[in-house]
Amino acid sequence: MIETYQKRCQARVDQALQTLLATPDPALARLYEAMRYSVINGGKRVRPLLVYGACEALGGKPEQADAAACAVELIHAYSLVHDDLPAMDDDDLRRGQPTTHKAFDEACAILAGDGLQSLAFEILADPLRNPLDAEQRLAMVAGLARAAGPVGMVGGQAIDLGSVGRQLDRTALENMHRHKTGALIEASVRLGALASGCADDTEQRALQHYAQAIGLAFQVQDDVLDVESDTATLGKTQGKDQANAKPTYPALLGLEQAKAYACDLRDQALHALRPFGESAEPLRELARYIVARRH
């Protein structure tokens, strides 16, 4: 089921992103080429899938969530472009292709990332692209800004860079990843719920618990794959975390315990969805997929 749902949602968000990233001025051709390269060049689209899944779980329609789905993928893509820069993780490979700063140059990659970030908030705020009421649009902008900013993803990256060569305990490692990876995943579910226009407080709390569990599970599984997988399968450099002396769950817990922890988090996510019926099945399948994926 998840493959069919994934293809449907990927096709929907990819079409919207292609339209959004059309070059508006010949003078901006290279910048927009780099932006398209960073976004359209593959990707699992997990975050847009979570937006659509949360919206539909609450009875919303996919078209209500298009703007939010694009926005979270733009933020995710911008973060990858900047994370790959020599001043950050210094990576040459992403999604099986040269990273943006390798395919273009460092200055163009920085500007492409900046452009993707600002475009994410533009699409959420624009009533023509995001035809929800003003209060819902404002809540989306504020929620995504918080998740992407210094108390979210950016803060997590800062903690990550400051932790190279250090041994973090489990609490500190979890704190880092709840910021770096989990914040945007939680925001994806939150924005999807807002897009539905009909989430009550109980449903919001249940979805938040679900998102917190899968956000951390996603990172634990990433850490496992960095050990177990290979560069061709991952589409990025395998073993980079270990080579850079970064703290990871396999390093802290051992590989088998890290795998067990990912499964436990998956089960926590599934438990959180108990109040929902069949409409939340895509979210359940996504929780299973996040832990079972091989790249």
Secondary structure, DSSP 8 states (H G I E B T S, - for coil): -HHHHHHHHHHHHHHHHHHHTS-SSGGGHHHHHHHHHHHHS----HHHHHHHHHHHHTT--GGGGHHHHHHHHHHHHHHHHHHTSTTTT--SEETTEE-HHHHS-HHHHHHHHHHHHHHHHHHHH-TTTS-S-HHHHHHHHHHHHHHHSTTTHHHHHHHHHHTTT----HHHHHHHHIIIIIHHHHHHHHHHHHHHT---HHHHHHHHHHHHHHHHHHHHHHHHHHHHS-HHHHSS-TTHHHHTT---HHHHH-HHHHHHHHHHHHHHHHHHTTT--GGGHHHHHHHHHHHH---
